[in-house]
């Protein structure tokens, strides 16, 4: 009996594919030569002619061949891991990708490890055939195409920068792109007024935080939200607040005195898009290229103030990771707490250094949004040690009771429900296997003439509809059971770890990383003359244990 192949059709189209296709050669429109629909139709017919079952189509429209973090591609890999498909079909090798190393890894290692056959139609390449020698050569040529394309694009962009064209996606706050020429900047009067005010406040001696707080208190729309509003975009995800960093960036940007600075950043290579700073010799600077928002004299005066403020911080202790860095969260606004090292001068002339933590939103907004939520590291350490020892004692005294409570709380634990799910899983697996066997038998009957083409199409379609429905239900149940088992295992893992800290005396970073996911810190209040502050410890694996 021939193997039943469940085909996953993969289609990809990037902007570069469309613009550099046959359309550029003036003999056929690009959208007809490489379109998603064209790929899907070709591959669907190919699967049918080979007697394979077309199971699912995956599409990535607008994704580069050098990027393998594509949603359709990742979904296809996940389905291959779960056995939904066992054959990947592409129009040509470049649709899979243009990175020689990555394509080779998938065709030689990943796909075979998943038990997945790979077929490229136009290249006549089949991982189960005898013509795989050409696969790596074609992949290398696709990689060369990607590098060559990257080099040409960089050359064009550099030429535009050298000629003084503004090529960034977004205009700096205070400007907008000209309607006549999108490569030129013109003043946006409303935003420019805010920029001038920011410079005036700085010249008046206000600190970055004070300027930020003023803008937030007056309800001035933040740059991100303002851009969303004037461009008709959904700005709900953009920050509604002015931040310390935004104000500082505006007060250092040469664009506001009419100077355009470009080519000061770039990427490592055509494969690695990590942003890096370029040496100053490669920078491209154009003076008086567009209308200035502030005068050159005002801009220089502000830079002297900025430099003086920067010199004032010379000699301060370099910021280092503190004991709870990255573990503390504001209970009200849910943003991370920032660490602050402070020195207290005592009356006897001695100094005492302390570390405290406070709400990041409160600090970034110039203390205009949220509140301090401040807590000292020494105090928090004592609280956390006591909490850990308490939980360790509870596990030591009656581990079964703790485990049962956690199962009910975080695992939605229901023994009967899981037993029922296991029974249904067994039935679904048998039925899916039966349907696959029936489909394979139908293919044999069609080729032997036992059933007509029309009867074959009706029966296979009916079988496939039922199989997909059963398989979907099976996946849902398997996921439910797997999550329940993982949570139960996590509970036992946590109890085994926490009991080691019954006699904990000192807290270090290794202990925090092993036990704690995060800690919520509430605002300090006074109740009946006593200061109170809610601290909630969320453990790894099990979350909040009450």
TIVOSE-853575 format. One record per residue (C-alpha): residue number from 1; residue in three letters; z, x, y. Coordinates in steps of 0.2 Angstrom, whole numbers, plus 5000, padded with zeros to 4 digits. Example, Ala and Ser with C-alpha at 12.3 -4.5 7.8 and 13.67 -1.06 7.14 Angstrom:
residues 2
{1; 'ALA'; {5039; 5062; 4978}}
{2; 'SER'; {5036; 5068; 4995}}
This chain:
residues 546
{1; 'UNK'; {5000; 5000; 5000}}
{2; 'UNK'; {4995; 5007; 5017}}
{3; 'UNK'; {5009; 5010; 5029}}
{4; 'UNK'; {5012; 4996; 5042}}
{5; 'UNK'; {5010; 5004; 5060}}
{6; 'UNK'; {5019; 4995; 5074}}
{7; 'UNK'; {5009; 5002; 5089}}
{8; 'UNK'; {5017; 5005; 5106}}
{9; 'UNK'; {5003; 5006; 5119}}
{10; 'UNK'; {5006; 5018; 5134}}
{11; 'UNK'; {4997; 5017; 5150}}
{12; 'UNK'; {5000; 5027; 5166}}
{13; 'UNK'; {4991; 5028; 5183}}
{14; 'UNK'; {4996; 5039; 5197}}
{15; 'UNK'; {4990; 5039; 5215}}
{16; 'UNK'; {4982; 5055; 5212}}
{17; 'UNK'; {4973; 5049; 5197}}
{18; 'UNK'; {4966; 5034; 5208}}
{19; 'UNK'; {4960; 5045; 5222}}
{20; 'UNK'; {4953; 5059; 5212}}
{21; 'UNK'; {4945; 5050; 5199}}
{22; 'UNK'; {4926; 5046; 5197}}
{23; 'UNK'; {4927; 5037; 5213}}
{24; 'UNK'; {4926; 5053; 5222}}
{25; 'UNK'; {4911; 5058; 5213}}
{26; 'UNK'; {4902; 5042; 5219}}
{27; 'UNK'; {4896; 5035; 5203}}
{28; 'UNK'; {4909; 5023; 5198}}
{29; 'UNK'; {4924; 5015; 5206}}
{30; 'UNK'; {4941; 5023; 5203}}
{31; 'UNK'; {4950; 5008; 5199}}
{32; 'UNK'; {4938; 5003; 5185}}
{33; 'UNK'; {4938; 5020; 5177}}
{34; 'UNK'; {4957; 5023; 5175}}
{35; 'UNK'; {4965; 5007; 5179}}
{36; 'UNK'; {4980; 5001; 5169}}
{37; 'UNK'; {4970; 4986; 5163}}
{38; 'UNK'; {4956; 4996; 5158}}
{39; 'UNK'; {4968; 5007; 5147}}
{40; 'UNK'; {4977; 4992; 5140}}
{41; 'UNK'; {4960; 4984; 5135}}
{42; 'UNK'; {4953; 4999; 5127}}
{43; 'UNK'; {4969; 5003; 5117}}
{44; 'UNK'; {4972; 4985; 5111}}
{45; 'UNK'; {4954; 4985; 5104}}
{46; 'UNK'; {4957; 5002; 5095}}
{47; 'UNK'; {4973; 4996; 5087}}
{48; 'UNK'; {4965; 4980; 5081}}
{49; 'UNK'; {4950; 4989; 5074}}
{50; 'UNK'; {4962; 5001; 5064}}
{51; 'UNK'; {4972; 4986; 5057}}
{52; 'UNK'; {4988; 4991; 5067}}
{53; 'UNK'; {5000; 4979; 5074}}
{54; 'UNK'; {5001; 4979; 5093}}
{55; 'UNK'; {5019; 4978; 5096}}
{56; 'UNK'; {5022; 4982; 5114}}
{57; 'UNK'; {5014; 4989; 5130}}
{58; 'UNK'; {5022; 5001; 5141}}
{59; 'UNK'; {5016; 5004; 5159}}
{60; 'UNK'; {5020; 5017; 5173}}
{61; 'UNK'; {5009; 5013; 5188}}
{62; 'UNK'; {5011; 5025; 5202}}
{63; 'UNK'; {5020; 5039; 5193}}
{64; 'UNK'; {5014; 5058; 5192}}
{65; 'UNK'; {5010; 5066; 5176}}
{66; 'UNK'; {5022; 5080; 5180}}
{67; 'UNK'; {5037; 5068; 5180}}
{68; 'UNK'; {5043; 5062; 5163}}
{69; 'UNK'; {5058; 5051; 5170}}
{70; 'UNK'; {5046; 5036; 5171}}
{71; 'UNK'; {5054; 5019; 5167}}
{72; 'UNK'; {5040; 5014; 5155}}
{73; 'UNK'; {5040; 5031; 5146}}
{74; 'UNK'; {5059; 5031; 5144}}
{75; 'UNK'; {5058; 5013; 5137}}
{76; 'UNK'; {5045; 5018; 5124}}
{77; 'UNK'; {5056; 5032; 5118}}
{78; 'UNK'; {5071; 5021; 5116}}
{79; 'UNK'; {5061; 5008; 5106}}
{80; 'UNK'; {5054; 5022; 5095}}
{81; 'UNK'; {5072; 5028; 5092}}
{82; 'UNK'; {5077; 5010; 5087}}
{83; 'UNK'; {5062; 5008; 5076}}
{84; 'UNK'; {5053; 4995; 5086}}
{85; 'UNK'; {5037; 5005; 5086}}
{86; 'UNK'; {5031; 5020; 5075}}
{87; 'UNK'; {5015; 5024; 5083}}
{88; 'UNK'; {5012; 5029; 5101}}
{89; 'UNK'; {4994; 5026; 5107}}
{90; 'UNK'; {4987; 5033; 5123}}
{91; 'UNK'; {4969; 5033; 5131}}
{92; 'UNK'; {4969; 5052; 5133}}
{93; 'UNK'; {4982; 5066; 5133}}
{94; 'UNK'; {4984; 5067; 5152}}
{95; 'UNK'; {4991; 5049; 5152}}
{96; 'UNK'; {5006; 5055; 5142}}
{97; 'UNK'; {5008; 5069; 5155}}
{98; 'UNK'; {5001; 5085; 5163}}
{99; 'UNK'; {5016; 5097; 5160}}
{100; 'UNK'; {5010; 5108; 5146}}
{101; 'UNK'; {5028; 5113; 5140}}
{102; 'UNK'; {5035; 5095; 5141}}
{103; 'UNK'; {5019; 5087; 5132}}
{104; 'UNK'; {5020; 5100; 5118}}
{105; 'UNK'; {5039; 5096; 5116}}
{106; 'UNK'; {5036; 5078; 5114}}
{107; 'UNK'; {5021; 5079; 5103}}
{108; 'UNK'; {5028; 5093; 5092}}
{109; 'UNK'; {5046; 5089; 5091}}
{110; 'UNK'; {5052; 5073; 5099}}
{111; 'UNK'; {5039; 5061; 5092}}
{112; 'UNK'; {5040; 5068; 5074}}
{113; 'UNK'; {5059; 5068; 5074}}
{114; 'UNK'; {5058; 5049; 5078}}
{115; 'UNK'; {5046; 5046; 5064}}
{116; 'UNK'; {5032; 5042; 5077}}
{117; 'UNK'; {5014; 5045; 5075}}
{118; 'UNK'; {5004; 5050; 5091}}
{119; 'UNK'; {4986; 5046; 5094}}
{120; 'UNK'; {4975; 5050; 5109}}
{121; 'UNK'; {4959; 5040; 5108}}
{122; 'UNK'; {4947; 5049; 5119}}
{123; 'UNK'; {4953; 5066; 5114}}
{124; 'UNK'; {4951; 5061; 5096}}
{125; 'UNK'; {4969; 5068; 5093}}
{126; 'UNK'; {4980; 5062; 5079}}
{127; 'UNK'; {4997; 5069; 5074}}
{128; 'UNK'; {4993; 5065; 5056}}
{129; 'UNK'; {4976; 5071; 5056}}
{130; 'UNK'; {4968; 5089; 5054}}
{131; 'UNK'; {4962; 5091; 5072}}
{132; 'UNK'; {4979; 5095; 5081}}
{133; 'UNK'; {4973; 5112; 5085}}
{134; 'UNK'; {4965; 5106; 5101}}
{135; 'UNK'; {4980; 5096; 5107}}
{136; 'UNK'; {4989; 5111; 5115}}
{137; 'UNK'; {4973; 5117; 5123}}
{138; 'UNK'; {4970; 5100; 5131}}
{139; 'UNK'; {4988; 5099; 5137}}
{140; 'UNK'; {4986; 5117; 5145}}
{141; 'UNK'; {4971; 5111; 5154}}
{142; 'UNK'; {4980; 5096; 5160}}
{143; 'UNK'; {4994; 5107; 5166}}
{144; 'UNK'; {4982; 5118; 5175}}
{145; 'UNK'; {4975; 5102; 5184}}
{146; 'UNK'; {4992; 5097; 5190}}
{147; 'UNK'; {4996; 5115; 5197}}
{148; 'UNK'; {4979; 5116; 5205}}
{149; 'UNK'; {4981; 5098; 5213}}
{150; 'UNK'; {4998; 5103; 5219}}
{151; 'UNK'; {4991; 5119; 5227}}
{152; 'UNK'; {4978; 5110; 5236}}
{153; 'UNK'; {4990; 5096; 5243}}
{154; 'UNK'; {5002; 5110; 5249}}
{155; 'UNK'; {4987; 5119; 5258}}
{156; 'UNK'; {4982; 5102; 5267}}
{157; 'UNK'; {4999; 5098; 5272}}
{158; 'UNK'; {5002; 5116; 5279}}
{159; 'UNK'; {4986; 5115; 5289}}
{160; 'UNK'; {4992; 5098; 5296}}
{161; 'UNK'; {5009; 5106; 5301}}
{162; 'UNK'; {5000; 5121; 5309}}
{163; 'UNK'; {4990; 5109; 5320}}
{164; 'UNK'; {5005; 5100; 5326}}
{165; 'UNK'; {5004; 5084; 5316}}
{166; 'UNK'; {5020; 5075; 5312}}
{167; 'UNK'; {5019; 5072; 5293}}
{168; 'UNK'; {5036; 5066; 5288}}
{169; 'UNK'; {5038; 5049; 5280}}
{170; 'UNK'; {5050; 5043; 5294}}
{171; 'UNK'; {5051; 5046; 5312}}
{172; 'UNK'; {5068; 5054; 5319}}
{173; 'UNK'; {5080; 5041; 5326}}
{174; 'UNK'; {5075; 5038; 5344}}
{175; 'UNK'; {5056; 5040; 5340}}
{176; 'UNK'; {5043; 5030; 5331}}
{177; 'UNK'; {5026; 5034; 5325}}
{178; 'UNK'; {5012; 5031; 5337}}
{179; 'UNK'; {5001; 5015; 5333}}
{180; 'UNK'; {4985; 5025; 5338}}
{181; 'UNK'; {4990; 5041; 5328}}
{182; 'UNK'; {5003; 5040; 5315}}
{183; 'UNK'; {5004; 5059; 5316}}
{184; 'UNK'; {5011; 5058; 5334}}
{185; 'UNK'; {5029; 5053; 5340}}
{186; 'UNK'; {5032; 5042; 5354}}
{187; 'UNK'; {5049; 5036; 5361}}
{188; 'UNK'; {5058; 5021; 5355}}
{189; 'UNK'; {5066; 5015; 5371}}
{190; 'UNK'; {5081; 5007; 5363}}
{191; 'UNK'; {5085; 5020; 5350}}
{192; 'UNK'; {5082; 5034; 5363}}
{193; 'UNK'; {5095; 5026; 5375}}
{194; 'UNK'; {5108; 5028; 5361}}
{195; 'UNK'; {5103; 5046; 5358}}
{196; 'UNK'; {5105; 5050; 5377}}
{197; 'UNK'; {5122; 5041; 5377}}
{198; 'UNK'; {5127; 5052; 5362}}
{199; 'UNK'; {5122; 5068; 5371}}
{200; 'UNK'; {5131; 5062; 5387}}
{201; 'UNK'; {5147; 5059; 5377}}
{202; 'UNK'; {5146; 5076; 5370}}
{203; 'UNK'; {5143; 5084; 5387}}
{204; 'UNK'; {5158; 5074; 5392}}
{205; 'UNK'; {5169; 5084; 5379}}
{206; 'UNK'; {5170; 5071; 5366}}
{207; 'UNK'; {5171; 5077; 5348}}
{208; 'UNK'; {5159; 5071; 5334}}
{209; 'UNK'; {5172; 5060; 5327}}
{210; 'UNK'; {5176; 5052; 5343}}
{211; 'UNK'; {5158; 5048; 5347}}
{212; 'UNK'; {5156; 5041; 5329}}
{213; 'UNK'; {5171; 5030; 5332}}
{214; 'UNK'; {5165; 5024; 5349}}
{215; 'UNK'; {5148; 5019; 5341}}
{216; 'UNK'; {5156; 5010; 5327}}
{217; 'UNK'; {5169; 5000; 5338}}
{218; 'UNK'; {5155; 4994; 5349}}
{219; 'UNK'; {5145; 4988; 5334}}
{220; 'UNK'; {5129; 4999; 5338}}
{221; 'UNK'; {5117; 4997; 5324}}
{222; 'UNK'; {5116; 5013; 5313}}
{223; 'UNK'; {5100; 5022; 5311}}
{224; 'UNK'; {5096; 5017; 5293}}
{225; 'UNK'; {5099; 4999; 5297}}
{226; 'UNK'; {5089; 4999; 5313}}
{227; 'UNK'; {5074; 5007; 5304}}
{228; 'UNK'; {5076; 4993; 5291}}
{229; 'UNK'; {5076; 4980; 5304}}
{230; 'UNK'; {5061; 4986; 5314}}
{231; 'UNK'; {5051; 4988; 5299}}
{232; 'UNK'; {5055; 4972; 5291}}
{233; 'UNK'; {5064; 4980; 5276}}
{234; 'UNK'; {5079; 4975; 5267}}
{235; 'UNK'; {5093; 4985; 5275}}
{236; 'UNK'; {5108; 4978; 5265}}
{237; 'UNK'; {5109; 4994; 5254}}
{238; 'UNK'; {5109; 5005; 5270}}
{239; 'UNK'; {5125; 5011; 5277}}
{240; 'UNK'; {5131; 4999; 5291}}
{241; 'UNK'; {5141; 5013; 5299}}
{242; 'UNK'; {5138; 5028; 5310}}
{243; 'UNK'; {5145; 5043; 5302}}
{244; 'UNK'; {5151; 5060; 5307}}
{245; 'UNK'; {5136; 5069; 5299}}
{246; 'UNK'; {5123; 5057; 5307}}
{247; 'UNK'; {5130; 5061; 5325}}
{248; 'UNK'; {5131; 5080; 5321}}
{249; 'UNK'; {5113; 5080; 5315}}
{250; 'UNK'; {5107; 5071; 5331}}
{251; 'UNK'; {5116; 5083; 5342}}
{252; 'UNK'; {5108; 5098; 5333}}
{253; 'UNK'; {5090; 5092; 5331}}
{254; 'UNK'; {5077; 5101; 5342}}
{255; 'UNK'; {5066; 5086; 5341}}
{256; 'UNK'; {5075; 5078; 5356}}
{257; 'UNK'; {5070; 5091; 5368}}
{258; 'UNK'; {5051; 5089; 5363}}
{259; 'UNK'; {5051; 5103; 5350}}
{260; 'UNK'; {5044; 5099; 5332}}
{261; 'UNK'; {5051; 5111; 5319}}
{262; 'UNK'; {5042; 5110; 5302}}
{263; 'UNK'; {5040; 5119; 5286}}
{264; 'UNK'; {5058; 5124; 5286}}
{265; 'UNK'; {5061; 5117; 5269}}
{266; 'UNK'; {5051; 5116; 5253}}
{267; 'UNK'; {5052; 5114; 5234}}
{268; 'UNK'; {5054; 5128; 5221}}
{269; 'UNK'; {5037; 5124; 5212}}
{270; 'UNK'; {5025; 5111; 5207}}
{271; 'UNK'; {5036; 5107; 5192}}
{272; 'UNK'; {5053; 5108; 5201}}
{273; 'UNK'; {5055; 5097; 5216}}
{274; 'UNK'; {5072; 5103; 5221}}
{275; 'UNK'; {5073; 5105; 5240}}
{276; 'UNK'; {5076; 5123; 5246}}
{277; 'UNK'; {5078; 5131; 5263}}
{278; 'UNK'; {5063; 5143; 5268}}
{279; 'UNK'; {5065; 5159; 5277}}
{280; 'UNK'; {5064; 5158; 5296}}
{281; 'UNK'; {5048; 5168; 5296}}
{282; 'UNK'; {5039; 5153; 5287}}
{283; 'UNK'; {5045; 5140; 5300}}
{284; 'UNK'; {5032; 5131; 5311}}
{285; 'UNK'; {5038; 5127; 5328}}
{286; 'UNK'; {5028; 5117; 5342}}
{287; 'UNK'; {5036; 5117; 5359}}
{288; 'UNK'; {5033; 5102; 5371}}
{289; 'UNK'; {5023; 5093; 5358}}
{290; 'UNK'; {5030; 5076; 5362}}
{291; 'UNK'; {5040; 5067; 5376}}
{292; 'UNK'; {5058; 5073; 5376}}
{293; 'UNK'; {5073; 5061; 5376}}
{294; 'UNK'; {5084; 5074; 5384}}
{295; 'UNK'; {5080; 5089; 5395}}
{296; 'UNK'; {5080; 5106; 5388}}
{297; 'UNK'; {5095; 5111; 5399}}
{298; 'UNK'; {5105; 5096; 5392}}
{299; 'UNK'; {5100; 5101; 5374}}
{300; 'UNK'; {5105; 5119; 5377}}
{301; 'UNK'; {5122; 5114; 5385}}
{302; 'UNK'; {5126; 5103; 5370}}
{303; 'UNK'; {5122; 5118; 5359}}
{304; 'UNK'; {5134; 5129; 5368}}
{305; 'UNK'; {5148; 5115; 5365}}
{306; 'UNK'; {5143; 5114; 5347}}
{307; 'UNK'; {5144; 5133; 5345}}
{308; 'UNK'; {5161; 5134; 5354}}
{309; 'UNK'; {5167; 5120; 5342}}
{310; 'UNK'; {5160; 5130; 5327}}
{311; 'UNK'; {5169; 5146; 5333}}
{312; 'UNK'; {5185; 5137; 5334}}
{313; 'UNK'; {5185; 5134; 5316}}
{314; 'UNK'; {5182; 5153; 5312}}
{315; 'UNK'; {5197; 5160; 5302}}
{316; 'UNK'; {5202; 5143; 5295}}
{317; 'UNK'; {5204; 5143; 5276}}
{318; 'UNK'; {5188; 5140; 5267}}
{319; 'UNK'; {5188; 5123; 5259}}
{320; 'UNK'; {5192; 5124; 5240}}
{321; 'UNK'; {5193; 5111; 5226}}
{322; 'UNK'; {5210; 5103; 5226}}
{323; 'UNK'; {5220; 5097; 5211}}
{324; 'UNK'; {5214; 5079; 5213}}
{325; 'UNK'; {5197; 5082; 5221}}
{326; 'UNK'; {5184; 5069; 5215}}
{327; 'UNK'; {5197; 5058; 5206}}
{328; 'UNK'; {5204; 5048; 5220}}
{329; 'UNK'; {5197; 5032; 5226}}
{330; 'UNK'; {5202; 5021; 5241}}
{331; 'UNK'; {5209; 5004; 5234}}
{332; 'UNK'; {5201; 4994; 5248}}
{333; 'UNK'; {5184; 5001; 5252}}
{334; 'UNK'; {5182; 5010; 5235}}
{335; 'UNK'; {5175; 5026; 5243}}
{336; 'UNK'; {5182; 5043; 5237}}
{337; 'UNK'; {5197; 5051; 5246}}
{338; 'UNK'; {5194; 5067; 5255}}
{339; 'UNK'; {5206; 5082; 5253}}
{340; 'UNK'; {5214; 5090; 5269}}
{341; 'UNK'; {5224; 5106; 5270}}
{342; 'UNK'; {5237; 5106; 5284}}
{343; 'UNK'; {5251; 5118; 5290}}
{344; 'UNK'; {5267; 5112; 5296}}
{345; 'UNK'; {5277; 5123; 5308}}
{346; 'UNK'; {5296; 5122; 5305}}
{347; 'UNK'; {5309; 5125; 5318}}
{348; 'UNK'; {5315; 5141; 5310}}
{349; 'UNK'; {5298; 5149; 5313}}
{350; 'UNK'; {5292; 5147; 5295}}
{351; 'UNK'; {5276; 5138; 5289}}
{352; 'UNK'; {5273; 5126; 5275}}
{353; 'UNK'; {5256; 5122; 5268}}
{354; 'UNK'; {5253; 5104; 5262}}
{355; 'UNK'; {5238; 5096; 5254}}
{356; 'UNK'; {5235; 5077; 5258}}
{357; 'UNK'; {5221; 5065; 5254}}
{358; 'UNK'; {5214; 5051; 5265}}
{359; 'UNK'; {5200; 5038; 5264}}
{360; 'UNK'; {5183; 5046; 5266}}
{361; 'UNK'; {5176; 5031; 5275}}
{362; 'UNK'; {5190; 5032; 5288}}
{363; 'UNK'; {5186; 5050; 5291}}
{364; 'UNK'; {5167; 5049; 5292}}
{365; 'UNK'; {5168; 5034; 5303}}
{366; 'UNK'; {5178; 5043; 5316}}
{367; 'UNK'; {5194; 5033; 5310}}
{368; 'UNK'; {5186; 5016; 5316}}
{369; 'UNK'; {5183; 5008; 5298}}
{370; 'UNK'; {5196; 5005; 5284}}
{371; 'UNK'; {5213; 5015; 5286}}
{372; 'UNK'; {5221; 5031; 5281}}
{373; 'UNK'; {5227; 5028; 5263}}
{374; 'UNK'; {5235; 5045; 5265}}
{375; 'UNK'; {5245; 5052; 5251}}
{376; 'UNK'; {5252; 5070; 5249}}
{377; 'UNK'; {5247; 5080; 5233}}
{378; 'UNK'; {5265; 5084; 5229}}
{379; 'UNK'; {5270; 5066; 5229}}
{380; 'UNK'; {5255; 5060; 5219}}
{381; 'UNK'; {5258; 5074; 5206}}
{382; 'UNK'; {5276; 5067; 5203}}
{383; 'UNK'; {5269; 5049; 5201}}
{384; 'UNK'; {5255; 5054; 5189}}
{385; 'UNK'; {5267; 5065; 5178}}
{386; 'UNK'; {5279; 5050; 5177}}
{387; 'UNK'; {5265; 5038; 5173}}
{388; 'UNK'; {5258; 5050; 5159}}
{389; 'UNK'; {5274; 5053; 5151}}
{390; 'UNK'; {5278; 5034; 5151}}
{391; 'UNK'; {5262; 5030; 5142}}
{392; 'UNK'; {5265; 5044; 5130}}
{393; 'UNK'; {5282; 5038; 5126}}
{394; 'UNK'; {5275; 5020; 5123}}
{395; 'UNK'; {5262; 5027; 5110}}
{396; 'UNK'; {5275; 5037; 5102}}
{397; 'UNK'; {5287; 5023; 5100}}
{398; 'UNK'; {5275; 5010; 5094}}
{399; 'UNK'; {5257; 5015; 5093}}
{400; 'UNK'; {5251; 5000; 5084}}
{401; 'UNK'; {5257; 4988; 5097}}
{402; 'UNK'; {5249; 4999; 5111}}
{403; 'UNK'; {5232; 4999; 5101}}
{404; 'UNK'; {5233; 4980; 5098}}
{405; 'UNK'; {5236; 4977; 5117}}
{406; 'UNK'; {5222; 4988; 5122}}
{407; 'UNK'; {5210; 4980; 5109}}
{408; 'UNK'; {5213; 4963; 5116}}
{409; 'UNK'; {5212; 4969; 5134}}
{410; 'UNK'; {5196; 4980; 5135}}
{411; 'UNK'; {5187; 4978; 5118}}
{412; 'UNK'; {5186; 4959; 5118}}
{413; 'UNK'; {5192; 4962; 5100}}
{414; 'UNK'; {5190; 4948; 5088}}
{415; 'UNK'; {5190; 4952; 5069}}
{416; 'UNK'; {5182; 4936; 5064}}
{417; 'UNK'; {5168; 4937; 5077}}
{418; 'UNK'; {5164; 4955; 5071}}
{419; 'UNK'; {5164; 4950; 5053}}
{420; 'UNK'; {5152; 4935; 5057}}
{421; 'UNK'; {5141; 4947; 5067}}
{422; 'UNK'; {5140; 4959; 5052}}
{423; 'UNK'; {5134; 4945; 5040}}
{424; 'UNK'; {5121; 4939; 5052}}
{425; 'UNK'; {5115; 4957; 5054}}
{426; 'UNK'; {5112; 4958; 5035}}
{427; 'UNK'; {5102; 4942; 5035}}
{428; 'UNK'; {5091; 4947; 5049}}
{429; 'UNK'; {5087; 4964; 5042}}
{430; 'UNK'; {5082; 4956; 5026}}
{431; 'UNK'; {5071; 4943; 5035}}
{432; 'UNK'; {5063; 4957; 5046}}
{433; 'UNK'; {5058; 4967; 5031}}
{434; 'UNK'; {5051; 4951; 5022}}
{435; 'UNK'; {5040; 4948; 5037}}
{436; 'UNK'; {5034; 4966; 5038}}
{437; 'UNK'; {5030; 4965; 5019}}
{438; 'UNK'; {5021; 4948; 5022}}
{439; 'UNK'; {5010; 4955; 5036}}
{440; 'UNK'; {5005; 4970; 5026}}
{441; 'UNK'; {5000; 4959; 5011}}
{442; 'UNK'; {4990; 4948; 5023}}
{443; 'UNK'; {4980; 4964; 5029}}
{444; 'UNK'; {4976; 4967; 5010}}
{445; 'UNK'; {4971; 4949; 5008}}
{446; 'UNK'; {4959; 4950; 5023}}
{447; 'UNK'; {4950; 4965; 5017}}
{448; 'UNK'; {4949; 4959; 4999}}
{449; 'UNK'; {4942; 4942; 5006}}
{450; 'UNK'; {4956; 4932; 4999}}
{451; 'UNK'; {4959; 4925; 5017}}
{452; 'UNK'; {4947; 4922; 5031}}
{453; 'UNK'; {4948; 4930; 5048}}
{454; 'UNK'; {4954; 4915; 5057}}
{455; 'UNK'; {4968; 4911; 5044}}
{456; 'UNK'; {4973; 4930; 5045}}
{457; 'UNK'; {4974; 4929; 5064}}
{458; 'UNK'; {4985; 4913; 5063}}
{459; 'UNK'; {4997; 4919; 5050}}
{460; 'UNK'; {4999; 4936; 5057}}
{461; 'UNK'; {5002; 4929; 5074}}
{462; 'UNK'; {5015; 4917; 5067}}
{463; 'UNK'; {5024; 4931; 5057}}
{464; 'UNK'; {5024; 4943; 5072}}
{465; 'UNK'; {5032; 4930; 5083}}
{466; 'UNK'; {5046; 4927; 5071}}
{467; 'UNK'; {5048; 4945; 5068}}
{468; 'UNK'; {5050; 4949; 5086}}
{469; 'UNK'; {5062; 4935; 5089}}
{470; 'UNK'; {5073; 4941; 5074}}
{471; 'UNK'; {5071; 4959; 5079}}
{472; 'UNK'; {5077; 4955; 5097}}
{473; 'UNK'; {5092; 4945; 5090}}
{474; 'UNK'; {5096; 4960; 5078}}
{475; 'UNK'; {5096; 4972; 5092}}
{476; 'UNK'; {5108; 4962; 5102}}
{477; 'UNK'; {5120; 4960; 5088}}
{478; 'UNK'; {5119; 4978; 5083}}
{479; 'UNK'; {5122; 4983; 5101}}
{480; 'UNK'; {5137; 4971; 5102}}
{481; 'UNK'; {5145; 4978; 5086}}
{482; 'UNK'; {5141; 4996; 5091}}
{483; 'UNK'; {5150; 4993; 5108}}
{484; 'UNK'; {5165; 4985; 5099}}
{485; 'UNK'; {5166; 5000; 5087}}
{486; 'UNK'; {5165; 5013; 5101}}
{487; 'UNK'; {5178; 5004; 5111}}
{488; 'UNK'; {5190; 5004; 5096}}
{489; 'UNK'; {5186; 5022; 5092}}
{490; 'UNK'; {5190; 5026; 5111}}
{491; 'UNK'; {5207; 5018; 5110}}
{492; 'UNK'; {5212; 5028; 5095}}
{493; 'UNK'; {5205; 5044; 5103}}
{494; 'UNK'; {5215; 5040; 5119}}
{495; 'UNK'; {5232; 5037; 5109}}
{496; 'UNK'; {5229; 5054; 5100}}
{497; 'UNK'; {5227; 5063; 5117}}
{498; 'UNK'; {5241; 5054; 5127}}
{499; 'UNK'; {5254; 5057; 5114}}
{500; 'UNK'; {5252; 5076; 5117}}
{501; 'UNK'; {5259; 5074; 5134}}
{502; 'UNK'; {5276; 5066; 5130}}
{503; 'UNK'; {5285; 5081; 5138}}
{504; 'UNK'; {5273; 5085; 5152}}
{505; 'UNK'; {5282; 5095; 5165}}
{506; 'UNK'; {5267; 5102; 5176}}
{507; 'UNK'; {5250; 5095; 5180}}
{508; 'UNK'; {5235; 5105; 5181}}
{509; 'UNK'; {5216; 5101; 5183}}
{510; 'UNK'; {5212; 5103; 5164}}
{511; 'UNK'; {5225; 5089; 5160}}
{512; 'UNK'; {5218; 5078; 5174}}
{513; 'UNK'; {5200; 5080; 5168}}
{514; 'UNK'; {5206; 5076; 5150}}
{515; 'UNK'; {5216; 5061; 5153}}
{516; 'UNK'; {5211; 5053; 5170}}
{517; 'UNK'; {5194; 5044; 5175}}
{518; 'UNK'; {5200; 5040; 5193}}
{519; 'UNK'; {5215; 5035; 5203}}
{520; 'UNK'; {5216; 5020; 5215}}
{521; 'UNK'; {5226; 5024; 5231}}
{522; 'UNK'; {5232; 5009; 5241}}
{523; 'UNK'; {5238; 5009; 5259}}
{524; 'UNK'; {5256; 5013; 5263}}
{525; 'UNK'; {5266; 4998; 5268}}
{526; 'UNK'; {5285; 4994; 5272}}
{527; 'UNK'; {5294; 4981; 5262}}
{528; 'UNK'; {5312; 4977; 5266}}
{529; 'UNK'; {5313; 4994; 5275}}
{530; 'UNK'; {5306; 5003; 5260}}
{531; 'UNK'; {5289; 5012; 5260}}
{532; 'UNK'; {5278; 5007; 5246}}
{533; 'UNK'; {5261; 5013; 5241}}
{534; 'UNK'; {5251; 5006; 5226}}
{535; 'UNK'; {5244; 5019; 5214}}
{536; 'UNK'; {5234; 5014; 5199}}
{537; 'UNK'; {5229; 5027; 5186}}
{538; 'UNK'; {5213; 5023; 5176}}
{539; 'UNK'; {5212; 5033; 5160}}
{540; 'UNK'; {5197; 5040; 5152}}
{541; 'UNK'; {5191; 5029; 5137}}
{542; 'UNK'; {5203; 5014; 5141}}
{543; 'UNK'; {5204; 5012; 5160}}
{544; 'UNK'; {5220; 5004; 5168}}
{545; 'UNK'; {5234; 5003; 5155}}
{546; 'UNK'; {5248; 4990; 5161}}
